[in-house]
């Protein structure tokens, strides 16, 4: 499909700016801040904007996945959240633009360049713009808001830090171990190798981006999205001051489990938790989040584990959390937001 036709296929998403919709008329005026990773968080946010006006939502997004390729600064989680809220995401893949073409990537491969990281022709322009603005001296948070504004998105999307933080993964490679970048693990190796350690290079000296701590401290409700606790939420909490701020709002914080019946809906969260010594279950998630959030939203499939979640230190709330269908996605977001607001 040609790119010019693909644009016509974009569906307006409720994360975009528009007159207040009737579905929000009965909604209380609440300010919600969401700690977000990639696909799981993006889908959660696309449900949340169905029940809460987008201009009352702030998404604080992981940047540990960021990578430099072809001289371009690529921010996969920021872009996934942006494209999803714009209604432009490739829904089958969960990343990239709908109706994308790949001619530039074909040329990269022809010349022997790095071809394992898929960058579509129009997606490349996002990275070109970001890189150009960063080289001009703009911060990542400023550029992120510019990109969101270009897509007419009302949700305030903020990178957790303007500083460079890199998620590094130690993996088993045959009889030895080696440390690689997250995208090498996730994309090049298809997250198919065992993980022994995860660390966030640069996090110790990074500073929260402007407005991040304030968004946590002043929100009526704080939600930890159903993202990978280790490599999506972990880098967010690793920035000095963020964990302490979230802990101080524990009574107003709700986490949504990314693990359902012992498995992740998408990605390696379940295997990674097991490989790093955590239970791949809602109980394991509760043990990771109990100092951060009072409540854990779990799926009906895990109802039998609710007492164990309570024993682990979190109040369980059981509901249908599967996000395969839009209605279920909205239900999940509505339940999470109401629980957080009610405290």
C-alpha positions in Angstrom: 0.0 0.0 0.0 1.3 3.4 -0.9 2.0 5.9 1.9 -0.5 8.4 0.5 -3.3 6.0 0.8 -2.2 4.8 4.3 -2.8 8.3 5.7 -6.5 8.0 4.8 -6.8 4.9 6.9 -5.8 6.6 10.2 -8.6 6.5 12.7 -9.1 9.5 15.0 -8.3 8.4 18.6 -9.9 9.9 21.7 -6.4 10.9 22.9 -6.6 13.8 20.3 -7.8 17.3 21.0 -11.5 17.8 20.3 -14.6 19.4 22.0 -15.5 17.6 25.2 -17.3 14.4 24.3 -20.6 13.3 25.9 -18.9 10.2 27.3 -17.0 12.5 29.7 -19.9 14.6 30.9 -20.5 12.5 33.9 -16.8 12.0 34.7 -15.5 13.8 37.8 -12.7 16.3 37.2 -9.7 14.3 38.2 -6.1 14.6 37.2 -4.5 11.2 36.5 -0.8 10.4 36.0 0.2 7.1 34.5 3.7 5.5 34.6 4.0 3.9 31.2 6.2 1.6 29.2 5.5 0.4 25.6 2.6 -1.5 24.0 0.8 -2.5 27.2 0.8 1.0 28.5 -0.2 2.5 25.2 -3.2 0.3 24.9 -4.2 1.0 28.5 -4.0 4.7 27.8 -6.1 4.3 24.7 -8.8 2.9 27.0 -8.3 5.5 29.7 -9.0 8.4 27.3 -12.4 6.8 26.6 -13.4 7.5 30.2 -11.3 10.5 31.3 -10.8 13.7 29.3 -7.3 13.4 27.7 -6.2 16.8 28.9 -6.6 15.5 32.4 -4.0 12.7 31.8 -0.3 12.8 32.0 1.8 9.8 30.8 5.4 9.6 32.2 7.1 7.3 29.8 10.2 5.0 29.9 13.2 6.1 27.9 15.6 3.2 28.8 14.7 1.6 25.5 16.0 4.6 23.5 18.6 3.8 20.9 20.8 5.6 18.4 20.8 4.0 14.9 21.7 5.5 11.5 22.6 8.6 13.5 19.1 9.0 14.7 17.7 9.2 18.2 14.9 6.6 18.4 12.5 6.6 21.4 10.3 3.4 20.9 8.1 3.7 24.0 7.4 7.4 23.5 6.5 6.8 19.8 4.3 3.8 20.6 2.3 5.9 23.1 2.1 8.8 20.7 1.1 6.8 17.6 -1.5 4.8 19.7 -3.1 7.9 21.1 -3.1 9.5 17.6 -5.0 6.5 16.2 -2.1 5.9 13.8 -0.5 2.8 15.3 -0.2 -0.5 13.4 -2.6 -2.4 15.5 -1.4 -5.9 14.5 2.2 -5.2 15.4 1.5 -2.9 18.3 4.3 -0.5 17.1 5.0 1.6 14.1 2.6 3.4 11.8 -0.4 1.8 10.2 0.0 1.2 6.5 3.8 1.8 6.7 6.2 1.2 3.8 9.8 0.0 4.1 11.8 1.3 1.2 14.4 3.2 3.2 15.0 0.1 5.3 15.5 -2.0 2.1 18.2 0.5 1.1 19.9 0.3 4.5 20.1 -3.5 4.1 21.4 -3.1 0.5 24.3 -1.1 1.8 25.0 -3.5 4.6 23.7 -1.3 7.4 21.9 -2.3 10.6 18.8 -3.9 9.2 17.4 -5.8 12.2 15.6 -2.8 13.7 12.6 -2.1 11.6 12.1 1.6 10.8 9.3 2.5 8.4 9.6 5.3 5.8 7.3 7.7 7.7 8.4 6.6 11.1 11.9 7.7 10.1 10.7 11.2 9.8 9.7 11.3 13.5 13.3 10.2 14.4 14.8 12.7 12.0 12.7 15.5 13.5 13.6 14.4 17.1 17.3 14.2 16.3 17.3 17.6 14.5 15.6 19.3 17.4 17.9 17.7 20.0 20.9 18.8 18.0 19.5 22.3 18.1 19.5 22.2 21.8 15.9 21.3 22.6 15.3 18.8 25.4 13.7 15.5 24.9 10.6 16.6 26.9 10.2 19.7 24.7 10.5 17.7 21.5 8.1 15.0 22.8 5.5 17.7 23.4 6.1 19.1 19.9 5.6 15.7 18.3 2.4 15.1 20.4 1.1 18.6 19.4 1.7 17.7 15.7 -0.5 14.7 16.1 -3.1 16.8 18.0 -2.8 14.8 21.2 -4.2 16.3 24.3 -2.6 13.8 26.8 0.6 15.3 28.3 3.3 12.8 27.2 6.5 13.3 29.1 9.8 11.3 29.0 10.7 10.4 32.6 14.1 12.2 32.0 15.7 14.4 29.5 19.1 12.7 30.3 20.3 9.6 28.5 19.5 6.4 30.3 20.2 3.0 28.7 18.7 -0.3 29.7 21.5 -3.0 29.4 20.7 -6.7 29.6 23.1 -9.5 30.5 22.1 -12.6 28.5 23.3 -16.2 28.3 25.1 -16.7 25.0 26.0 -20.3 24.6 28.3 -21.2 27.5 29.1 -17.6 28.3 27.2 -14.4 29.3 27.4 -11.0 27.6 25.9 -7.6 28.1 23.9 -6.1 25.3 21.6 -3.2 24.6 17.9 -3.7 25.2 17.0 -3.4 21.6 19.5 -6.1 20.6 17.9 -8.4 23.2 14.3 -7.5 22.3 14.4 -7.1 18.6 17.6 -8.6 17.2 17.5 -11.7 19.4 13.7 -11.7 19.6 14.0 -11.8 23.4 14.6 -15.5 23.1 17.7 -15.8 25.2 17.8 -16.1 29.0 18.4 -12.9 31.0 20.7 -12.9 34.0 20.8 -9.2 34.9 19.3 -5.9 33.9 20.8 -2.5 34.7 20.0 1.1 33.8 23.2 2.9 32.7 23.1 6.6 33.5 20.1 6.4 35.8 22.0 7.3 38.9 23.0 10.7 37.5 19.8 11.4 35.6 17.3 14.0 36.7 13.5 13.8 36.3 12.3 15.8 33.4 10.5 19.1 34.3 7.0 18.5 35.5 7.5 14.8 36.1 7.7 14.9 39.9 4.9 17.5 40.1 2.7 15.3 37.9 3.2 12.5 40.4 2.7 14.6 43.5 -0.3 16.6 42.4 -2.3 13.9 40.6 -5.6 12.9 42.1 -4.8 9.4 41.0 -1.5 7.6 40.1 -1.6 4.4 37.9 1.2 2.0 37.1 0.3 0.8 33.6 0.4 -2.9 32.7 3.9 -2.7 31.4 6.9 -5.0 32.0 7.9 -4.3 35.7 11.6 -4.9 35.0 12.4 -3.1 31.8 9.5 -0.7 31.3 8.6 0.5 34.8 12.0 -0.3 36.2 13.9 2.5 34.3 11.2 5.0 35.3 11.6 4.2 39.0 15.4 4.2 38.7 15.6 7.9 38.1 16.5 9.6 41.4 13.5 11.0 43.2 10.8 9.1 41.2 10.5 6.0 43.4 10.3 8.1 46.6 7.7 10.3 45.0 5.6 7.3 44.0 6.0 5.7 47.4 4.8 8.9 49.1 1.6 8.6 47.0 1.0 4.9 47.7 -2.5 5.4 49.0 -3.5 7.1 45.7 -1.6 4.6 43.5 -3.1 1.6 41.6 -1.0 -0.9 39.6 -2.5 -3.0 36.8 -0.9 -6.4 36.5 0.8 -7.2 33.1 0.7 -10.9 34.1 -2.4 -12.9 33.6 -2.6 -16.5 34.6 1.2 -16.6 34.9 1.9 -15.2 31.4 2.4 -11.9 29.7 -0.1 -11.0 26.9 2.8 -9.6 24.9 6.6 -9.6 25.3 9.0 -11.3 27.7 7.8 -10.0 31.1 6.8 -13.5 32.4 10.1 -15.2 31.4 12.2 -12.2 32.5 10.6 -12.2 35.9 11.3 -15.9 36.3 14.8 -15.6 35.1 15.5 -12.8 37.5 14.2 -14.7 40.5 10.6 -13.3 40.7 7.4 -15.3 40.6 5.8 -15.0 37.2 2.4 -14.4 38.7 0.2 -11.6 40.1 1.7 -12.4 43.4 5.2 -11.7 42.0 3.9 -8.4 40.6 2.5 -7.6 44.0 5.8 -8.2 45.7 7.5 -5.8 43.2 4.9 -3.0 43.6 3.7 -3.3 47.2 5.7 -0.3 48.4 4.6 1.8 45.5 0.8 1.1 45.2 -1.9 0.1 47.6 -4.1 -1.7 45.0 -3.3 -4.3 42.3 -5.9 -4.8 39.5 -5.8 -8.5 38.4 -7.7 -10.5 35.8 -10.6 -12.8 36.5 -8.3 -15.7 35.6 -6.2 -14.9 38.7 -9.2 -14.6 41.1 -7.9 -17.6 43.1 -4.7 -15.7 43.8 -6.4 -12.7 45.3 -5.8 -13.9 48.9 -2.1 -14.3 48.1 -1.9 -10.8 46.6 -3.4 -9.5 49.9 -0.9 -11.5 51.9 1.9 -10.0 49.7 0.8 -6.5 50.8 -1.6 -5.2 48.2 -5.3 -4.9 48.0 -6.5 -7.0 45.0 -9.3 -5.9 42.7 -10.5 -8.6 40.3 -12.0 -7.8 36.9 -11.8 -8.7 33.2 -8.5 -7.1 32.1 -7.8 -8.7 28.7 -7.2 -6.0 26.2 -7.7 -7.9 23.0 -11.0 -6.1 22.4 -11.6 -2.3 22.7 -14.4 -2.8 25.2 -12.3 -4.8 27.5 -9.5 -2.3 27.2 -11.8 0.5 28.2 -13.2 -1.5 31.1 -9.7 -2.1 32.4 -8.9 1.6 32.2 -12.2 2.6 33.8 -11.8 0.2 36.7 -8.2 1.3 37.3 -9.0 5.0 37.2 -12.0 4.8 39.4 -10.1 2.7 42.0 -7.3 5.2 42.0 -9.6 8.2 42.4 -11.6 6.7 45.2 -8.4 5.9 47.1 
